[in-house]
Amino acid sequence: MLFSLTLLALVSPLHAEAPAQQNKDDGVRLKDLARIQGVRTNQLIGYGIVVGLPGTGDTRSTLASTSIQNLLGNLGQTFSEAELKAQNIAAVIVTAEIPPFARKGDRINVTVSSIGDAKSLESGVLIQTPLQAGNNEIYAVAQGVISATDRTPRRNDKGKTVGVVLNGAMVERDLQEDLFQNRQVRIQLRTFDFTTLDRVQQKVMESFPQLKPAIDGSSVVFTVPEKEEPVSWIAKVEQLRVQPNYPARVVINERTGTIVMGGDIRVDPVAISRGGVQLEIDAARKEAYQGVYVAPPAENGKPQETTREFSGASISEIVEALNEMGASVKDIISILEALRDSGALHAELVVM
């Protein structure tokens, strides 16, 4: 069976549409290329109990019954384990991400996941659950009705074992973030590249020489002048436009048959043959290549051969030609891997 491949041109950000007054060659806003070091989310986790399930809770696991027994004991109520054996409770792990600059009283979403043999958590109620960070400090407390979403995985056809509580956790402690220690600000590229990092430093230097930007390892550091507001300077620097210079990459999703590649990845002269697929990039003609795909034998027993010739030798043209000739996804991936291994493809190849 032959699969159709979807080609997506991964347009460089510098070619993205911009307002009419903005030249497309001016590059990408720095805020789209980098982040301010220290501005990040923090993960939270906690262990909790879900109650009120319609017979879809834990059955064989004793985690939930033991936990609810301890909880009721803290509330001054005493029950035996036998009295608490019911299928309307479930033991769960609760996770959340607390955003940067969160303050006491803010609300965040939480994800609730079963750790027992519960069939479904849908419509259950999460009992008050402390959420702690990696430093074992409690930063939020979660509680509320669980809602299932289309993205939550099913354990079986009857229900879902992962759910969410929208705005279910309240932040109980302010995050201590000292971003401007010694009035220094660090700009960290989301995708590291030496050339792009150097361009960022040069652009900040040209636009705001008073900031005295310098490269420190993998980041650009500048010092906010005395008596100046750091946030105001960060806002100005974020609007600077820089042309990124990232390495070429071809990404293949074998399951969906999707190939994502840069705009103009060239291929050196080479000849490759795999099964019924032959690919030749002629060195003498430089800007031309010829692809031959040999189809399965016809009724008369002779192979059917289709020859196509195209101008240019970019990877996008090669893949498109192979696709038009009916090459399978497996063949195309193998050819791209062979091009990479031979050194003819000057790009990183990622197969997912």
N, C-alpha and C positions, 0 to 999 in steps of 0.2 A: 504494500500500500504506500502511495506517495503522499506526503504531507505538504501543504502549502506553507511557505515561510512568509512571515510579516516583516518587512524592513522598516525600521524607524531611523530616520536621520537624527542623530543626536547633535542638535545645533548648538554651537558654542554660545555661552551666555552673551558674548559681545555682539551676537547677531540677533538677540531678542528684540522684539518691537519696543520702541521707545517713543516718547512724545516727539512731535514734529520738530521741535527746536533742538532735540538732542541727537547728536551725531552717533550713529550706531557703532562707529569705530572708537568711541571714547572709552569703551570698556564696560565693566560691571561695577555696580556700587560695592564698596568695601564691606558694607553690612551684609551683603549677599554672599561674600566670599569667606568671611571670617567672623569670629565671635570674640567677645571680650572675656579674657581668661578670668574664671571665677564665677561667671554668670551661667549657672547650670541648674538642672533639676536634681533632686535627691530622692533616692528610693527608700520606701518605708515598707515594713512587713509586720504582721502580727498573726497570732493564733486566735481563732474565734469559734463561736457556736451559732448555728442557724437553727431557729425553732419555727414551729407553725407549718411544717411541711405536710402535705396531704398524703401521708403514708409512703413518701418517696425518700425518707432519710436513711441513715445508716442502720444496718440490720445485724451484721456480724461484728463490726468494729465496736470496741468498748471505749474508744476515745471520747465520743460525744457524751455517753452516759456518765462516765467518770467526771468529765469536765463540768457538766450541768449539775452533778451532785455537789462538787466543790463550790460552784457558784451559789447554789441555793443555801449551802452551809454558811457562806459568808453573809447571806441575807437573813440568817437566823432560822432557816428552814432545814429540817432533817428528813431525808428519805433514804430508804434502802436502795441498793442497786437494782433489785428485782422490781421495785415499784417504778423505777425510771426507765425500764426497758420499753421503748416505744420507737416507732418508725417515723416520728415527726421531728426529729432533731438530727443534725449532721455536724461533724467536725470539719472546719475549713481553715484555709490559709488566706489571709487578707493582705493584698498588696496595693500600693499607691505610689504616685510620684508627687512630691511637693515642689512647686515651681520656685524659681529664684525670687527673692524679696517677699516671700509669703509672710504674712503677719498674723498674729493671734486673732482668731475669729474668722479667718478665711475658710472657705469650704472647698474640698477637692473630691474628685471621684475615686471610688475604690473598686477593685476587682476581687471577687470572692470565688475561691476554687475548692472543690471537695477533695479531702484527703482520705476519706473512707470509701464505703461502697454505696453511697447514696445514689439514687437513680436520677434525681433532679433537685435543684436548689430553687427553681422558679417559684416566686411568690412567697418564699420564706422570709423570715425576719432575722437579720444579723444583730445579735446582742452586743452591747457596748464592748468594743475591742480596742485596746491601746495599740498604736502603731509606732514602732521604733526604727531608728536609722541604724547605719552600720556601727555607730559608736555606742549603741545600746541605750541611747537617750530617747525618751518618748516625745514625739513631736505632734502627734494628732491622735484623735479618738474617733473610731468609726461606729456607726449604728444606722440601721434603716432597712427598708424593704428591698429585696433583691429583684432585679429585673433581668430577664434573659435578653440577649441581643442576637442578631443574625450571625454575628461573628463568633459566638460562644460555641465550643465544640460539644457534640452530643455523645453521651456514653451509649445510648441506645435510642430507639425511635420514640420513647415515651417522655423524654425530658432532657434537660441540659445540666451539666455538672459544673459549669462556670457561669457566673453572672456578675452584674455590676450594681452598685448602689450609687446613683447619681447624686453628687454633692453630699455623699454619705459620711465624709470625715470632716471634722472641724480641727483646724490648726490650733494647737494649745501652747506653742512656743515659737517665738520669733527666731528666724534663722540669723545667726551671727555671721555676717559677711563683711569683711574688711577689704573691699576691692581697691581702695585707693591708698594703700599703705605707702608712705613716703611720697604721696601724690603721683605715683607711677601707675600707668595703664598699660596692660599687655594685650596685643592683638594676636590672636591665634587663628591661623588658617584652618578651615574645616577639612580641606584636603591639602596636605603639605606638599610644597614644591619650592625648591630653592629659588628658581627664577621668579616665580610669582611673589615670593617673600621679599626678594630684593626690590621688585617693582613697587611693592607696597611701601617699603621704607623710603624709596626715592620719591614717591608721590607725596607722602606726608611731609618729607623734607622740603620739597618744592612749594607746597601749599602753605605749610605752617612751620617755617624754620625755627620759630621760637620754642617749638615743642621738643626740638633736638632728638628726633627719633633715632633709635639704634636697633640693630638686630641682636637679639639675645637667644642663641640656640635656635629654637623653632618658632620664635615669636618676635614681633616688633614692639619695642618698648618706648614710650614717650612720657615725659614728665610735665604735668600740668603746672603752668606758672603760678607763683604765689598769689594769693588773693583772687584767683580765678576759680570758677565753678567747674569741677571735673565733668559733670554730666553734660554741660554745654559744649565742652571741647570734644567729648566723645560723639555727640550728635553731629558736630561739624565733620569730624574725621570719617564717620560712617558714610557720609554722602560722597566722599571722594570716589572717583571711578578709576579702576585699574584693569588692564588687560591680563587675564590669567594665562598661564602657559603650562597646562597640564599634559602629561604624557598621553599618547594615543591609546585607545582601549576599544576592544570589540567584546561585547557581552552577549552570550547566547543562552536562551532559555530553551533547553532541549524538549521540555514537556509541552510548552505552548508553541514552539517553532518560531519564536521571536528573536530577531537579531537587532541589537542596538549598537551603533557605531558612530565614530566621529565623522565630520563632514567630508574630509578628503584624505583618507588613509591610503597611501600608495603601496604598490607591490612591485618588487624587483623582478626582472626576467627569470623565469623558472618553468619547468615542465613537470607536471604531476599526473599520475594515473592511478585511479582507484576503481577496481571493478569495471563497470561500464562507463565510468566518468573519466574523461581526459581533459586536462587543463594545461594550456601552454601560453606563456607570455613571452613573446618574441623579442629578444634583445636587439636585433637588427632594426625592427620597426619601432622600438621604444614605446610608442603610445598606442599599441594595439595588442589585443590578445585574442586567442581562438579557443573556444571550448567545444568539446565533442562529447555528446551523451549517447551511449549505445543502449537502446531500449531492449526489452526482452524479445526473443525470437518470434518472428511472425509465423503464420500458419505454414508458410513454405519452408520454414526451418532456417531462414536467413535472418541475421540480426538487422534491425532497423537502425540506421545511423542518422543522426541529425547534427548538422554542423552550423554553428552560429558565429558570426564575427562582429565585434564591437570595437569602437574606438575608446581609447583610454584604458588605464590599468589600475583603477581605484578598487578598493575592496568592495565598496557598495555595488559597483557595476558588475564585478565578478559574481557576487552572490545573487544579484538580480538575474544575471544570465543563466546561472545554474538552476535557479528556481524556474525560469521560463522553459528550460529544456527538460524539466521534470525530474531533476535529481532529488533524491530523498533527503530528509533532514539529516539522517545519519551520514550520508555521503558528503553533504556540505560541511558538516562539522569536522569530519575526518580530513577534508581538503584544507580547511582553514587551519587545523592543527598541523598538517604537513607543511603548509606555507610558513607557519610560525617556526616549526622545528628546523626548517631548511634555512631560516634567516631571511626569507623573502618578504615576510610580513613584519613590518616595523611597528608593531603595536602589541599591547598586552591582550591576551586572549583569555576570557573568563567564561567557563561553561557552568551553568547553574543546573 
